[in-house]
Amino acid sequence: MRRQDSGRARYRMIDGKASVDLKLKNTRQLFDERDPAPFRERDLDDDAARYILESFRELKDHRAVRLDLHFGDLGEFALRPRVIEEAIHAYFHFEREVKRRELREIFRTGFISLFIGMAFLLVCTLIGHGHIHVPGFAGLLLKEGSMILGWVSMWKPVSIFLYEWWPIRASLEDLKALSEIEVQIHALGSVANNRVAFYTTDLATAPA
């Protein structure tokens, strides 16, 4: 996605809601044409999905956010534009379910890693405190090295439970909001303010 006019305000306020505006040539630019699924189950174009998500995150502090899609040609959806809204909601709902499974898998990995790490740490602690005696320098090396290895083995579960899970948890909240976001569909000529700083797909590479 690229900004058409960097000198103008990025987001509009409409009826007290922050608006994420997206200007597209046609409905095919919004969805991944490589996806053979039915329209309502089709993936969004990567750039479009990324722009919507990043824009929403910038506006999260606002009480309400809406998505305004401006199409030059609605094509087959001119008489049923709500299908586009349903497809967008379905996409972000599916992405939320993917993230939920990812979060469950991370916690599962974390608990397994914690069990393995604690068991290995116990063995290393027994060695480090002299329960396994090796004389001379080799014994000193074994003692110090085992303690270091024992604590290193705890790196993975500590990383998971302290750092890795919460960004995914935050993404779940964002995706839930986007799966329910208000979507307004406009024919391009109905844009109320033509000076708005839209972000558009690269029409040179978009399907005709």
JOURCOR-V654686 format. One record per pair of residues at least 12 apart in sequence whose C-alpha atoms are under 6 Angstrom apart, sorted by the first residue. I is the first residue (numbers start at 1). J is the second residue. Records with the same first field share a line. If there is no record, write none. Layout:
I: J + J
This chain:
1: 47 + 199 + 200 + 201
2: 199 + 200
3: 199
4: 198
5: 197
8: 197
10: 197
17: 64 + 65
18: 65
19: 65 + 66 + 67
20: 67 + 68
21: 68 + 198
22: 69 + 198 + 199
23: 70 + 200
24: 71
25: 71 + 72
26: 71 + 72 + 73 + 74
30: 44 + 45
31: 43 + 44 + 45
32: 44 + 45
40: 87
66: 182
67: 183
68: 183 + 184
69: 185
70: 186 + 187 + 188
71: 187 + 188
72: 188
85: 183
89: 179
92: 175 + 179
93: 179
96: 172 + 175
110: 157 + 160
113: 157
114: 157
117: 153 + 154
121: 150
124: 146 + 147 + 150
128: 143 + 146 + 147
